[in-house]
Amino acid sequence: MGVTRVFPWEIAEGKSGQQTVEMLQKRAELLGATKTGNWCVDCDTYMSSSNVSSSSSKYIHLVHNTEFPYTSFAVLESGTCLVASTGFDSLMIRIKAFYVQRKASKIEVKGTRYEHGDFILKIGQVLIGPSVKGVVIELEYLPCQDVDQCWSLIIEWAASFLGSSFSAPSIPKTSNKETGLFRPSDIILQYIDLFNSYRKVQSGP
């Protein structure tokens, strides 16, 4: 894996999420990108019960990404991301006396995956239940894990694909303080921030 940036794409007034995705897919195909399948990132949120001390994490977000099929990511409220095998899911069931799944907490983004040279492009819709809440783009530059060295190249490629309406997102953060290199947990933390923003809109002020 390389450096990845996940960001929302605004749905134009009068357009649906599906129409927006189809428009972005046409742009990708005109650029010469090759469709390589589908992808999905899903998140279930667990909330601490009354049996857990107040000093413990109130929420645990359990995330799965089809790019890492044998891995579960558990993101604590503090922002710490734990990486485990998919057997971790069964552990959450076993500790239901301490953490219970929030009702209607499931949120996911799914769509089409493309490749174009050294880039991987993913275009998908955010779903809470059956409702489409937005459109998301994920860009990955494979040859490099150092954000500072390749960020300008990623932005240049994104602008060629997305056109004049593209507004560059902020540079992605890395949680590896020792090397500064990008790793899978950094992608998951981006999705958590994205999902939380959609949940806030869903629940209202």
TORKOL-4160 file (C-alpha; in steps of 0.2 Angstrom, whole numbers, padded with zeros to 4 digits, m for minus):
205
<pt num="1" X="0000" Y="0000" Z="0000"/>
<pt num="2" X="0005" Y="0018" Z="m0002"/>
<pt num="3" X="m0001" Y="0035" Z="0003"/>
<pt num="4" X="m0020" Y="0037" Z="0003"/>
<pt num="5" X="m0032" Y="0051" Z="0005"/>
<pt num="6" X="m0051" Y="0049" Z="0008"/>
<pt num="7" X="m0063" Y="0064" Z="0005"/>
<pt num="8" X="m0081" Y="0068" Z="0002"/>
<pt num="9" X="m0087" Y="0074" Z="m0015"/>
<pt num="10" X="m0102" Y="0086" Z="m0015"/>
<pt num="11" X="m0118" Y="0080" Z="m0024"/>
<pt num="12" X="m0124" Y="0093" Z="m0036"/>
<pt num="13" X="m0141" Y="0101" Z="m0033"/>
<pt num="14" X="m0154" Y="0091" Z="m0042"/>
<pt num="15" X="m0143" Y="0076" Z="m0043"/>
<pt num="16" X="m0144" Y="0059" Z="m0034"/>
<pt num="17" X="m0129" Y="0050" Z="m0026"/>
<pt num="18" X="m0130" Y="0037" Z="m0040"/>
<pt num="19" X="m0130" Y="0050" Z="m0054"/>
<pt num="20" X="m0115" Y="0058" Z="m0046"/>
<pt num="21" X="m0105" Y="0042" Z="m0044"/>
<pt num="22" X="m0109" Y="0038" Z="m0063"/>
<pt num="23" X="m0103" Y="0055" Z="m0068"/>
<pt num="24" X="m0086" Y="0052" Z="m0058"/>
<pt num="25" X="m0085" Y="0034" Z="m0066"/>
<pt num="26" X="m0086" Y="0041" Z="m0083"/>
<pt num="27" X="m0073" Y="0054" Z="m0080"/>
<pt num="28" X="m0061" Y="0040" Z="m0073"/>
<pt num="29" X="m0064" Y="0029" Z="m0089"/>
<pt num="30" X="m0061" Y="0044" Z="m0100"/>
<pt num="31" X="m0045" Y="0046" Z="m0092"/>
<pt num="32" X="m0040" Y="0028" Z="m0095"/>
<pt num="33" X="m0043" Y="0020" Z="m0078"/>
<pt num="34" X="m0047" Y="0002" Z="m0078"/>
<pt num="35" X="m0061" Y="m0005" Z="m0067"/>
<pt num="36" X="m0054" Y="m0019" Z="m0056"/>
<pt num="37" X="m0069" Y="m0023" Z="m0045"/>
<pt num="38" X="m0079" Y="m0017" Z="m0031"/>
<pt num="39" X="m0074" Y="m0011" Z="m0013"/>
<pt num="40" X="m0082" Y="m0008" Z="0004"/>
<pt num="41" X="m0078" Y="m0001" Z="0021"/>
<pt num="42" X="m0090" Y="m0003" Z="0035"/>
<pt num="43" X="m0091" Y="0002" Z="0053"/>
<pt num="44" X="m0101" Y="m0004" Z="0068"/>
<pt num="45" X="m0100" Y="0006" Z="0084"/>
<pt num="46" X="m0101" Y="m0001" Z="0101"/>
<pt num="47" X="m0104" Y="0009" Z="0117"/>
<pt num="48" X="m0098" Y="0005" Z="0134"/>
<pt num="49" X="m0111" Y="m0001" Z="0146"/>
<pt num="50" X="m0114" Y="0004" Z="0165"/>
<pt num="51" X="m0101" Y="m0010" Z="0169"/>
<pt num="52" X="m0087" Y="m0001" Z="0162"/>
<pt num="53" X="m0078" Y="0012" Z="0173"/>
<pt num="54" X="m0079" Y="0030" Z="0167"/>
<pt num="55" X="m0060" Y="0031" Z="0164"/>
<pt num="56" X="m0062" Y="0018" Z="0150"/>
<pt num="57" X="m0066" Y="0022" Z="0131"/>
<pt num="58" X="m0085" Y="0026" Z="0129"/>
<pt num="59" X="m0085" Y="0020" Z="0111"/>
<pt num="60" X="m0076" Y="0007" Z="0100"/>
<pt num="61" X="m0078" Y="0008" Z="0081"/>
<pt num="62" X="m0076" Y="m0009" Z="0073"/>
<pt num="63" X="m0071" Y="m0006" Z="0055"/>
<pt num="64" X="m0068" Y="m0018" Z="0040"/>
<pt num="65" X="m0060" Y="m0014" Z="0023"/>
<pt num="66" X="m0061" Y="m0025" Z="0008"/>
<pt num="67" X="m0043" Y="m0020" Z="0004"/>
<pt num="68" X="m0038" Y="m0029" Z="0020"/>
<pt num="69" X="m0049" Y="m0044" Z="0021"/>
<pt num="70" X="m0041" Y="m0054" Z="0035"/>
<pt num="71" X="m0040" Y="m0038" Z="0047"/>
<pt num="72" X="m0052" Y="m0030" Z="0059"/>
<pt num="73" X="m0048" Y="m0012" Z="0065"/>
<pt num="74" X="m0054" Y="m0006" Z="0082"/>
<pt num="75" X="m0054" Y="0013" Z="0084"/>
<pt num="76" X="m0056" Y="0019" Z="0102"/>
<pt num="77" X="m0063" Y="0036" Z="0106"/>
<pt num="78" X="m0046" Y="0042" Z="0110"/>
<pt num="79" X="m0041" Y="0040" Z="0092"/>
<pt num="80" X="m0030" Y="0025" Z="0095"/>
<pt num="81" X="m0032" Y="0012" Z="0081"/>
<pt num="82" X="m0030" Y="m0007" Z="0086"/>
<pt num="83" X="m0026" Y="m0019" Z="0071"/>
<pt num="84" X="m0031" Y="m0037" Z="0074"/>
<pt num="85" X="m0037" Y="m0052" Z="0064"/>
<pt num="86" X="m0055" Y="m0054" Z="0060"/>
<pt num="87" X="m0057" Y="m0065" Z="0075"/>
<pt num="88" X="m0058" Y="m0049" Z="0085"/>
<pt num="89" X="m0076" Y="m0048" Z="0079"/>
<pt num="90" X="m0081" Y="m0063" Z="0090"/>
<pt num="91" X="m0072" Y="m0055" Z="0105"/>
<pt num="92" X="m0084" Y="m0040" Z="0104"/>
<pt num="93" X="m0099" Y="m0053" Z="0105"/>
<pt num="94" X="m0091" Y="m0061" Z="0121"/>
<pt num="95" X="m0089" Y="m0044" Z="0130"/>
<pt num="96" X="m0107" Y="m0038" Z="0127"/>
<pt num="97" X="m0108" Y="m0036" Z="0146"/>
<pt num="98" X="m0096" Y="m0022" Z="0144"/>
<pt num="99" X="m0099" Y="m0015" Z="0126"/>
<pt num="100" X="m0115" Y="m0016" Z="0117"/>
<pt num="101" X="m0118" Y="m0012" Z="0099"/>
<pt num="102" X="m0127" Y="0005" Z="0096"/>
<pt num="103" X="m0144" Y="0003" Z="0087"/>
<pt num="104" X="m0143" Y="0009" Z="0069"/>
<pt num="105" X="m0125" Y="0012" Z="0071"/>
<pt num="106" X="m0120" Y="0003" Z="0055"/>
<pt num="107" X="m0112" Y="0015" Z="0041"/>
<pt num="108" X="m0103" Y="0009" Z="0026"/>
<pt num="109" X="m0096" Y="0016" Z="0010"/>
<pt num="110" X="m0096" Y="0005" Z="m0006"/>
<pt num="111" X="m0093" Y="0007" Z="m0024"/>
<pt num="112" X="m0081" Y="0004" Z="m0039"/>
<pt num="113" X="m0062" Y="0002" Z="m0039"/>
<pt num="114" X="m0051" Y="0008" Z="m0053"/>
<pt num="115" X="m0033" Y="0007" Z="m0057"/>
<pt num="116" X="m0023" Y="0020" Z="m0067"/>
<pt num="117" X="m0004" Y="0018" Z="m0068"/>
<pt num="118" X="0002" Y="0019" Z="m0050"/>
<pt num="119" X="m0014" Y="0026" Z="m0044"/>
<pt num="120" X="m0029" Y="0017" Z="m0036"/>
<pt num="121" X="m0046" Y="0026" Z="m0037"/>
<pt num="122" X="m0061" Y="0022" Z="m0028"/>
<pt num="123" X="m0078" Y="0030" Z="m0030"/>
<pt num="124" X="m0093" Y="0025" Z="m0018"/>
<pt num="125" X="m0108" Y="0030" Z="m0009"/>
<pt num="126" X="m0110" Y="0032" Z="0010"/>
<pt num="127" X="m0125" Y="0022" Z="0016"/>
<pt num="128" X="m0133" Y="0023" Z="0033"/>
<pt num="129" X="m0146" Y="0009" Z="0033"/>
<pt num="130" X="m0154" Y="0010" Z="0015"/>
<pt num="131" X="m0151" Y="0029" Z="0014"/>
<pt num="132" X="m0138" Y="0037" Z="0003"/>
<pt num="133" X="m0129" Y="0051" Z="0013"/>
<pt num="134" X="m0115" Y="0056" Z="0002"/>
<pt num="135" X="m0102" Y="0052" Z="m0011"/>
<pt num="136" X="m0084" Y="0048" Z="m0006"/>
<pt num="137" X="m0068" Y="0047" Z="m0016"/>
<pt num="138" X="m0052" Y="0037" Z="m0011"/>
<pt num="139" X="m0036" Y="0040" Z="m0020"/>
<pt num="140" X="m0020" Y="0030" Z="m0017"/>
<pt num="141" X="m0003" Y="0032" Z="m0024"/>
<pt num="142" X="0006" Y="0015" Z="m0023"/>
<pt num="143" X="0025" Y="0018" Z="m0025"/>
<pt num="144" X="0027" Y="0029" Z="m0010"/>
<pt num="145" X="0023" Y="0029" Z="0009"/>
<pt num="146" X="0030" Y="0046" Z="0013"/>
<pt num="147" X="0016" Y="0059" Z="0012"/>
<pt num="148" X="0028" Y="0074" Z="0010"/>
<pt num="149" X="0037" Y="0066" Z="m0005"/>
<pt num="150" X="0021" Y="0062" Z="m0016"/>
<pt num="151" X="0007" Y="0073" Z="m0010"/>
<pt num="152" X="0010" Y="0086" Z="m0024"/>
<pt num="153" X="0009" Y="0072" Z="m0037"/>
<pt num="154" X="m0007" Y="0065" Z="m0029"/>
<pt num="155" X="m0015" Y="0082" Z="m0030"/>
<pt num="156" X="m0010" Y="0085" Z="m0048"/>
<pt num="157" X="m0017" Y="0068" Z="m0053"/>
<pt num="158" X="m0033" Y="0071" Z="m0044"/>
<pt num="159" X="m0035" Y="0088" Z="m0052"/>
<pt num="160" X="m0033" Y="0080" Z="m0070"/>
<pt num="161" X="m0047" Y="0068" Z="m0065"/>
<pt num="162" X="m0059" Y="0079" Z="m0056"/>
<pt num="163" X="m0057" Y="0095" Z="m0066"/>
<pt num="164" X="m0059" Y="0113" Z="m0061"/>
<pt num="165" X="m0072" Y="0109" Z="m0047"/>
<pt num="166" X="m0059" Y="0100" Z="m0037"/>
<pt num="167" X="m0053" Y="0108" Z="m0021"/>
<pt num="168" X="m0038" Y="0100" Z="m0014"/>
<pt num="169" X="m0041" Y="0091" Z="0003"/>
<pt num="170" X="m0029" Y="0094" Z="0018"/>
<pt num="171" X="m0013" Y="0083" Z="0018"/>
<pt num="172" X="m0016" Y="0066" Z="0026"/>
<pt num="173" X="m0009" Y="0063" Z="0044"/>
<pt num="174" X="0001" Y="0048" Z="0048"/>
<pt num="175" X="0001" Y="0040" Z="0066"/>
<pt num="176" X="0018" Y="0033" Z="0064"/>
<pt num="177" X="0029" Y="0046" Z="0073"/>
<pt num="178" X="0045" Y="0036" Z="0072"/>
<pt num="179" X="0046" Y="0035" Z="0053"/>
<pt num="180" X="0032" Y="0046" Z="0047"/>
<pt num="181" X="0027" Y="0033" Z="0034"/>
<pt num="182" X="0009" Y="0029" Z="0029"/>
<pt num="183" X="0001" Y="0013" Z="0036"/>
<pt num="184" X="m0017" Y="0005" Z="0035"/>
<pt num="185" X="m0023" Y="0012" Z="0051"/>
<pt num="186" X="m0021" Y="0029" Z="0044"/>
<pt num="187" X="m0034" Y="0025" Z="0031"/>
<pt num="188" X="m0046" Y="0019" Z="0044"/>
<pt num="189" X="m0044" Y="0034" Z="0055"/>
<pt num="190" X="m0048" Y="0045" Z="0039"/>
<pt num="191" X="m0064" Y="0035" Z="0037"/>
<pt num="192" X="m0069" Y="0037" Z="0055"/>
<pt num="193" X="m0068" Y="0056" Z="0054"/>
<pt num="194" X="m0078" Y="0055" Z="0038"/>
<pt num="195" X="m0091" Y="0043" Z="0045"/>
<pt num="196" X="m0093" Y="0054" Z="0061"/>
<pt num="197" X="m0096" Y="0069" Z="0050"/>
<pt num="198" X="m0110" Y="0060" Z="0041"/>
<pt num="199" X="m0117" Y="0054" Z="0058"/>
<pt num="200" X="m0118" Y="0072" Z="0065"/>
<pt num="201" X="m0128" Y="0077" Z="0050"/>
<pt num="202" X="m0139" Y="0062" Z="0052"/>
<pt num="203" X="m0143" Y="0066" Z="0070"/>
<pt num="204" X="m0144" Y="0085" Z="0068"/>
<pt num="205" X="m0139" Y="0098" Z="0080"/>
